[in-house]
Amino acid sequence: MEWLAQLAGLVLHLDQHLLEFSRAYGGWIYGLLFLIVFCETGLVVTPFLPGDSLLFVAGTLAGAGALDAHLLAVLLVAAAVSGDSVNYAVGKWLGPRVFRIADSWFFNRKYLTLSQAFYERHGGKTIVIARFVPIVRTYAPFVAGVGAMDYRRFLAFNVGGAILWVVLLVYGGYFFGNLPWVKGNLSKVIVGIIVLSLLPGVIEWLRARRGAGR
């Protein structure tokens, strides 16, 4: 489980890693952030990548002058929208037969079922709500594609959710990430963001279990 420990270290110390990368590679940091957000939202095999905490820390670095906040926001909105669109297209191509695919290291039907329950409960708004819920964020557009949701309707929720998600977290980091208390406790703030973003998924899981029990 060494890779898991390394991933946890990466997430909890994103500020240090991103700052080091920006100093070493300059403008390539924008490409790296675009790629991470695109993969986290567009590929069902990478739901473990950092999302909310990554946006907040990137905004914090922008507030410190290491990055351009406006360019960052535009690029990451584009990454989130294109990622969800690719995920939707793959889900639509695979269709309902995806539920017959066996579990493997790159596909977990439990996540798919959780996202489907989330989608059935909240309808099209799931695409917006899921932006703030790790794992569900990765699987929700895929489920929308499997369910053949009208693409124009999906795209409206996709774009609106991406703008809301990126703007709130990037500019949240930009305006508040460099406050003395936040800056001195950034690892704790990142953990807090992760816990808060996981709560909706946990609540949905508990509701599903309660419903199954009844």
Secondary structure, DSSP 8 states (H G I E B T S, - for coil): -HHHHHHHHHHHTHHHHHHHHHHHHTTHHHHHHHHHHHHHHH-TT-TTS--HHHHHHHHHHHHTTSS-HHHHHHHHHHHHHHHHHHHHHHHHHHGGGGGGS--BTTB-HHHHHHHHHHHHHHGGGHHHHGGGSTTHHHHHHHHHHHTT--HHHHHHHHHHHHHHHHHHHHHHHHHHTTSHHHHHTHHHHHHHHHHHHHHHHHHHHHHHHHHHH-
